[in-house]
Amino acid sequence: MGKVTGFLEIDRQVPKYQPAADRIRHFREFTLPMSDKEVEKQAARCMDCGVPYCHGPTGCPVHNQIPDWNDLVYNGDWEGAIRNLHSTNNFPDWTGRICPAPCEEACTLNLEDIPVAIKTVEQAIADRAYETGFLAPQPAAQQTGRRVAVIGSGPAGMAAAQQLGRAGHEVHVYERESKPGGLMRYGIPDFKIEKQYVDARVSQMEGEGVTFFCGVNVGVDKPVADLIAEYDAVLYCGGSETPRPAGIPGVDYAGVHDAMPYLVQQNRRVGGEDICSVAWPSEPILAGGKHVVVVGGGDTASDCVGTAFRQGAVRVTQLDIRPRPPEKEDKLTVWPYWATKMRVSTSQAEGAAREFQAATLEFVGDEDGVLTGVKCCEVDERRKPVAGSEFIIRADLAFIAIGFAGPREDGVVGELRGSLALSVDSRRSTNVVANDRTYATSVPKLFAAGDVRRGQSLVVWAIREGRQAAHAIDKHLMGETLLPR
């Protein structure tokens, strides 16, 4: 905990942002950091609540010891806080920026709508780690002689690779794209997290002995079977990339796109790379001077909104089939779980028009096959169309952002389902079947973790799965393990 009476004396404070009119002119981060003294005051608000739900199963998936490092920051022991935070989370500089903070929802003070600013403190600790040189490589003292291949360098693959490398194994990471990072580099916009934080972790891991092989599309360029034969264990962390089928007529009109190719393209543009790759072939997609409609109400949809504004969109409308949520939840029936309530992302706050209880009926186009509008209707609480409520929104560009149905089937999954009888959950998706204890698949020596196993989820869940998979693989190879689970 922090100061005994801190929560009674100190008001909740979180960082401010650059004005929307300024931040939409660039793709950099726009949070204005708080001073160390201000952060220490926020850490002091952590109360002796008895049962800290913030780091339990309802709060933080990686079980960050939040009261402990709040107390350390309050007492000015930033080095101790850095070590404590990194003991449970390999990449707090990532989660401190992009995690939606279920820990704050689970905070006891959230019963009064004034939770401890946990995410703010976490990011401050992680940023202090850069300043103090804590990101120096930590190579293993001894090598085990065992070799592990990791397929995919997203947050799950990176977390697992770092843990296994520090356990003394020879770790090789295979990445389809030209640079490591997966979703962190190519899926999440730079205005939410600049890629220098991905580069820093890659450099740290290389200093710890992890080797990255980029531009290798396993299952296409290199058979998975070869990796299984060459290595003592193979961990598949390919992510969940198959767009959920929308079933909306008119998706073939020019101007209608799935969300992820658009976001990947812009991230590659900001990073100075060719906007297209083998995995994401597409013509240039730009929103400048256009009326944009985004179908979907989640984080990916919000990222499309912010990207469109920065490209110069005239108007951005976001369609959500769900009812407009309440401004305030019923704490006594929801807390400490994540509540459904009205939330406004920073991208939506930049000027998006939001339509709730709006079903997308079809995309409308002209005789040349070019998108001109999106036909919608109002729906009731059961998502049934309301008669006579149809309307058309002008659209020159539309993005479908309604989630993902599982890993791509043209790579690892496609090869192994045909040759080695890999078990997938075909009832709901193509997620690879593996439990959350051993992370072992139906194929000997092959393990799976992250979104490819559990389905689309948060970055913090991917980090947890990567860490747990590393624990399971180390135990499988050595008979015992000192890696945390």
C-alpha positions in Angstrom: 0.0 0.0 0.0 1.0 3.6 -0.2 0.2 6.3 2.4 -2.3 5.1 5.1 -4.5 8.1 4.6 -3.5 8.9 1.0 -6.8 8.0 -0.6 -8.5 10.4 1.7 -6.2 13.3 1.2 -5.1 13.1 -2.5 -7.4 13.4 -5.5 -7.1 11.0 -8.5 -5.0 12.5 -11.3 -4.0 11.1 -14.7 -1.9 12.5 -17.5 -3.4 15.0 -19.8 -3.3 14.9 -23.6 -2.3 17.2 -26.4 -5.4 19.0 -27.7 -7.2 16.9 -30.4 -6.6 19.7 -33.0 -2.8 19.3 -32.5 -2.4 15.6 -32.1 -4.3 14.6 -35.3 -1.5 16.4 -37.2 1.0 13.7 -36.4 1.3 10.0 -35.6 3.4 10.3 -32.4 2.3 9.6 -28.9 0.4 12.6 -27.4 0.2 11.9 -23.6 1.8 14.6 -21.5 3.8 12.8 -18.8 3.4 13.7 -15.1 6.3 14.6 -12.9 7.9 12.0 -10.5 6.4 13.9 -7.5 2.9 13.8 -9.1 3.3 10.1 -9.8 4.5 9.4 -6.2 1.4 11.2 -4.9 -0.9 9.0 -7.0 0.9 5.9 -5.8 0.3 7.1 -2.2 -3.4 6.7 -2.8 -3.1 2.9 -2.8 -5.0 1.9 0.3 -4.7 -1.1 2.6 -7.8 -2.7 1.1 -7.3 -6.1 2.6 -8.0 -8.1 -0.6 -6.3 -6.4 -3.6 -8.5 -7.4 -6.5 -6.3 -5.3 -8.8 -3.7 -8.0 -9.2 -6.0 -11.0 -8.8 -7.7 -12.9 -11.6 -10.4 -10.1 -12.0 -7.7 -7.4 -12.4 -4.3 -8.0 -13.9 -3.8 -11.1 -16.1 0.0 -11.1 -15.4 -0.6 -10.6 -11.6 1.4 -7.5 -11.3 2.1 -6.9 -7.6 0.4 -3.5 -7.8 0.2 -2.6 -4.1 3.9 -3.5 -3.7 5.2 -1.2 -6.4 2.8 1.6 -5.5 4.3 1.5 -2.0 7.9 1.5 -3.5 7.1 4.5 -5.7 5.4 6.4 -2.8 8.6 5.8 -0.8 10.8 7.0 -3.6 12.4 3.5 -4.3 12.0 3.6 -8.0 14.7 1.0 -8.6 12.8 -1.5 -6.3 9.6 -0.7 -8.2 11.2 -1.3 -11.5 12.5 -4.7 -10.4 9.2 -5.7 -8.9 7.2 -4.7 -12.0 9.5 -6.6 -14.3 9.3 -9.7 -12.2 5.8 -10.3 -13.4 5.7 -8.4 -16.7 8.4 -8.5 -19.4 7.1 -5.4 -21.2 5.4 -2.9 -18.9 6.4 -0.1 -21.3 3.9 -1.7 -23.7 1.1 -2.4 -21.3 1.5 0.9 -19.5 0.6 2.6 -22.8 -2.0 0.4 -24.4 -3.6 -1.8 -21.7 -7.3 -0.8 -21.0 -6.4 -1.3 -17.3 -8.8 -3.9 -15.9 -6.8 -3.4 -12.7 -8.3 0.0 -12.2 -11.8 -1.4 -12.7 -11.0 -3.9 -10.0 -9.5 -1.3 -7.6 -11.5 -1.0 -4.3 -11.5 2.8 -4.8 -13.4 2.3 -8.0 -16.4 1.7 -5.9 -16.4 5.5 -5.6 -15.2 6.0 -9.2 -11.8 7.3 -8.0 -9.5 4.2 -8.6 -5.8 4.5 -8.0 -4.1 5.6 -11.3 -2.4 2.3 -11.7 -1.7 2.5 -15.4 -0.1 5.9 -14.9 2.2 4.6 -12.2 3.0 1.5 -14.3 4.0 3.6 -17.3 6.1 6.0 -15.2 8.0 3.0 -13.7 8.6 1.5 -17.1 9.8 4.8 -18.5 12.1 5.3 -15.5 13.6 1.8 -16.4 14.8 3.3 -19.7 16.4 6.3 -18.0 18.3 4.2 -15.4 19.7 1.6 -17.8 17.6 -1.3 -16.4 17.0 -2.5 -20.0 20.5 -3.8 -20.2 20.5 -7.4 -21.4 20.3 -10.1 -18.8 21.9 -13.2 -20.4 21.7 -16.6 -18.7 24.7 -17.6 -16.6 24.7 -21.1 -18.2 23.5 -22.6 -21.4 21.3 -25.7 -21.3 22.2 -27.0 -24.8 18.5 -27.1 -25.7 17.1 -25.3 -28.7 13.6 -23.7 -29.0 12.0 -22.2 -32.0 9.2 -19.5 -31.5 6.9 -18.8 -34.5 5.7 -15.2 -34.3 7.2 -12.2 -32.5 4.1 -10.6 -31.1 3.7 -10.0 -27.4 3.2 -13.8 -26.6 6.2 -14.9 -28.7 8.4 -12.1 -27.4 7.6 -12.8 -23.8 8.1 -16.5 -24.2 11.4 -16.0 -26.1 12.8 -13.7 -23.4 11.9 -16.1 -20.6 13.3 -19.1 -22.4 16.5 -17.2 -23.3 17.1 -16.2 -19.7 16.6 -19.8 -18.7 19.6 -20.7 -20.8 18.0 -22.2 -23.9 19.1 -21.3 -27.4 16.0 -19.4 -28.8 15.3 -18.6 -32.4 12.3 -16.5 -33.3 10.8 -16.7 -36.8 8.8 -13.7 -38.0 6.9 -13.4 -41.2 7.3 -9.6 -41.5 10.5 -7.7 -42.1 10.9 -6.6 -38.5 10.0 -8.2 -35.1 7.1 -7.1 -33.1 4.0 -8.6 -34.6 0.8 -6.8 -33.5 2.8 -4.4 -31.4 4.7 -3.1 -34.5 2.2 -3.5 -37.3 -1.3 -3.6 -35.7 -1.3 -0.9 -33.0 -0.9 2.7 -34.3 2.1 4.7 -33.5 0.0 7.4 -31.7 -0.7 4.7 -29.1 2.8 3.3 -28.8 5.8 4.5 -30.8 7.9 1.6 -32.2 11.1 2.7 -30.4 9.7 0.7 -27.4 9.5 -2.4 -29.5 13.0 -1.9 -31.0 14.4 -1.4 -27.5 13.1 -4.8 -26.3 14.3 -6.5 -29.5 17.8 -5.2 -28.8 17.6 -6.3 -25.2 16.6 -9.8 -26.2 19.3 -10.0 -28.9 21.8 -9.1 -26.2 20.5 -12.0 -24.2 21.1 -14.4 -27.0 17.8 -14.6 -28.7 18.1 -14.7 -32.5 15.4 -13.2 -34.8 14.8 -14.5 -38.3 12.6 -12.1 -40.1 11.0 -12.4 -43.5 10.3 -16.2 -42.9 6.7 -17.2 -43.3 6.6 -20.5 -41.5 4.2 -22.9 -43.1 4.7 -21.2 -46.4 8.4 -20.5 -46.9 9.7 -23.0 -44.3 7.7 -26.1 -43.3 6.7 -26.4 -39.7 7.7 -30.0 -39.8 11.3 -28.9 -40.4 11.3 -26.8 -37.3 9.9 -29.6 -35.2 12.6 -31.9 -36.5 15.4 -29.4 -35.9 14.5 -28.1 -32.5 13.8 -29.6 -29.1 10.5 -27.6 -28.8 8.6 -25.3 -31.1 6.2 -22.6 -29.7 3.5 -21.3 -32.1 2.4 -17.7 -31.3 0.9 -16.7 -34.7 -1.9 -14.5 -33.3 -5.5 -14.3 -34.5 -5.6 -12.6 -37.9 -8.5 -14.0 -39.8 -11.2 -11.3 -39.9 -14.6 -12.3 -38.6 -17.0 -12.8 -41.5 -19.3 -9.8 -41.7 -21.8 -11.2 -44.1 -22.7 -7.7 -45.4 -23.7 -7.4 -49.0 -21.5 -5.1 -51.1 -18.2 -5.9 -49.5 -16.7 -6.1 -53.0 -17.2 -2.4 -53.8 -14.0 -0.4 -54.1 -13.5 1.4 -50.9 -14.6 -1.4 -48.5 -11.7 -2.9 -46.5 -11.1 -5.1 -43.5 -9.5 -3.0 -40.7 -6.2 -4.7 -40.2 -4.7 -4.2 -43.7 -5.5 -0.5 -43.3 -3.7 -0.2 -39.9 -0.8 -2.4 -41.0 -0.3 -0.3 -44.1 -0.2 3.0 -42.1 2.2 1.6 -39.5 4.5 0.5 -42.3 4.2 3.9 -43.9 5.2 5.6 -40.6 8.0 3.2 -40.2 9.4 4.0 -43.6 8.7 0.5 -45.0 7.0 -0.5 -48.2 3.2 -0.3 -47.4 2.6 -3.8 -48.8 4.1 -7.2 -47.8 3.5 -10.8 -48.7 1.1 -11.1 -45.8 -0.8 -7.9 -46.5 -1.0 -7.2 -50.3 -3.2 -4.3 -51.0 -3.5 -1.1 -52.9 -2.8 2.1 -51.0 -5.7 3.0 -48.6 -5.9 6.6 -47.6 -8.7 8.5 -45.9 -7.6 12.1 -46.8 -10.6 14.2 -48.0 -13.0 11.3 -47.6 -16.2 10.4 -45.6 -15.3 7.3 -43.6 -17.5 4.8 -41.9 -16.1 2.3 -39.4 -18.3 -0.8 -38.6 -17.5 -2.1 -35.1 -17.2 -0.7 -31.6 -14.0 -2.2 -30.2 -10.3 -1.1 -30.0 -9.5 -2.0 -33.6 -12.4 0.2 -34.8 -11.2 3.0 -32.6 -7.7 2.7 -34.1 -9.2 3.1 -37.6 -11.0 6.2 -36.4 -7.8 7.8 -35.1 -5.8 6.8 -38.2 -8.5 8.2 -40.5 -8.5 11.6 -38.7 -4.7 11.8 -39.0 -4.9 11.1 -42.7 -7.3 14.0 -43.1 -10.7 12.4 -43.3 -13.6 14.9 -43.7 -15.9 13.0 -41.4 -15.7 9.7 -39.5 -18.7 7.8 -38.4 -18.5 4.7 -36.2 -21.3 2.1 -36.2 -22.0 -0.1 -33.1 -24.8 -2.6 -33.1 -24.9 -2.6 -29.3 -27.2 -0.3 -27.3 -25.6 2.9 -26.0 -24.2 1.8 -22.7 -25.1 3.5 -19.4 -23.0 6.5 -18.3 -22.4 4.8 -14.9 -22.5 1.1 -14.0 -24.1 -0.5 -11.0 -21.0 -1.1 -8.9 -22.6 -3.6 -6.5 -23.6 -6.0 -9.3 -20.4 -5.6 -11.5 -17.4 -4.7 -9.4 -14.6 -5.9 -9.5 -15.2 -7.1 -13.0 -14.9 -5.1 -16.2 -18.1 -3.0 -16.5 -20.1 -2.2 -19.6 -20.4 1.6 -19.5 -20.0 4.5 -21.8 -16.4 4.9 -22.7 -14.8 7.4 -25.1 -11.4 6.6 -26.5 -8.9 9.3 -27.4 -9.6 8.6 -31.1 -13.4 8.9 -30.7 -12.8 12.2 -28.7 -11.1 13.6 -31.8 -14.5 14.1 -33.4 -16.0 10.8 -34.4 -19.8 10.5 -34.9 -21.0 7.4 -33.0 -24.2 5.6 -33.9 -25.4 3.0 -31.4 -28.0 0.3 -32.1 -27.2 0.6 -35.7 -27.0 -2.5 -37.9 -25.1 -2.4 -41.2 -27.5 -3.7 -43.9 -25.3 -3.3 -47.0 -22.6 -1.3 -48.6 -24.0 0.9 -51.5 -22.0 1.7 -54.6 -22.3 3.2 -58.1 -22.4 1.5 -61.5 -18.6 1.6 -61.6 -18.4 -0.6 -58.5 -17.2 2.3 -56.2 -18.5 2.7 -52.6 -20.9 5.6 -52.1 -22.6 4.9 -48.8 -23.5 2.5 -46.1 -27.1 1.4 -45.6 -28.1 1.0 -42.0 -31.1 0.6 -39.8 -32.0 0.9 -36.1 -32.2 -2.3 -34.0 -34.0 -3.0 -30.8 -32.4 -4.5 -27.6 -32.5 -7.9 -29.2 -30.7 -6.6 -32.3 -33.8 -7.0 -34.4 -34.4 -4.4 -37.2 -36.9 -1.6 -36.4 -39.3 -1.3 -39.3 -39.0 1.9 -41.3 -35.7 2.9 -39.6 -33.4 2.5 -42.6 -31.0 5.3 -43.4 -27.9 5.7 -45.6 -24.6 7.3 -44.4 -22.4 8.8 -47.1 -19.1 6.9 -47.4 -16.1 7.0 -49.7 -14.3 4.5 -47.5 -15.5 1.9 -45.1 -13.7 -0.4 -42.7 -15.0 -3.6 -41.1 -13.7 -4.0 -37.6 -15.8 -6.6 -35.9 -13.1 -8.9 -34.5 -11.1 -11.9 -35.6 -12.0 -15.6 -36.0 -8.7 -17.3 -35.4 -5.2 -17.8 -37.0 -4.6 -17.6 -40.7 -5.1 -21.0 -42.4 -2.5 -20.5 -45.1 0.5 -21.1 -42.9 1.2 -23.2 -39.8 -2.4 -24.3 -39.2 -2.9 -25.3 -42.9 0.2 -27.4 -43.0 -0.2 -29.2 -39.8 -3.9 -29.9 -40.2 -3.1 -31.8 -43.4 0.1 -33.5 -42.4 0.4 -33.9 -38.7 -3.3 -33.9 -37.6 -3.1 -30.7 -35.5 -6.3 -30.3 -33.4 -8.2 -27.1 -33.8 -11.4 -25.8 -32.3 -13.5 -26.0 -35.4 -16.7 -25.4 -33.5 -16.0 -21.7 -32.9 -12.9 -20.8 -34.9 -9.6 -22.3 -36.0 -7.9 -21.8 -32.6 -5.2 -24.3 -31.9 -6.3 -26.7 -29.1 -3.9 -26.6 -26.1 -4.6 -26.2 -22.4 -3.3 -23.4 -20.2 -1.2 -25.7 -18.0 1.2 -27.5 -20.5 0.4 -25.4 -23.6 1.1 -28.6 -25.6 -0.7 -29.3 -28.8 -1.7 -32.6 -30.3 1.6 -32.6 -32.3 4.6 -33.8 -30.3 7.1 -31.0 -29.4 4.7 -28.3 -30.6 3.3 -25.8 -28.2 0.9 -22.9 -28.7 0.2 -19.7 -26.8 -1.4 -16.3 -27.1 -4.3 -15.4 -29.4 -3.7 -18.4 -31.6 -4.8 -20.6 -28.6 -7.2 -18.5 -26.6 -8.6 -16.3 -29.4 -8.4 -12.5 -29.8 -7.6 -10.8 -26.5 -5.5 -8.1 -24.8 -1.8 -7.7 -25.1 -1.4 -8.3 -21.4 -3.1 -11.7 -21.8 -0.7 -12.5 -24.6 2.2 -11.7 -22.3 0.8 -13.9 -19.6 0.4 -16.8 -22.0 3.9 -16.4 -23.4 5.3 -16.4 -19.8 3.3 -19.5 -18.8 4.2 -21.3 -22.0 7.9 -20.6 -21.4 7.4 -22.1 -17.9 5.8 -25.2 -19.4 8.4 -25.7 -22.1 11.3 -25.3 -19.7 9.8 -27.9 -17.4 9.2 -30.2 -20.4 12.8 -29.9 -21.5 14.6 -29.9 -18.2 12.2 -31.8 -15.9 11.9 -28.8 -13.6 11.9 -25.0 -13.9 12.6 -21.9 -11.9 10.7 -19.7 -14.4 7.6 -18.1 -12.8 4.2 -19.2 -14.0 
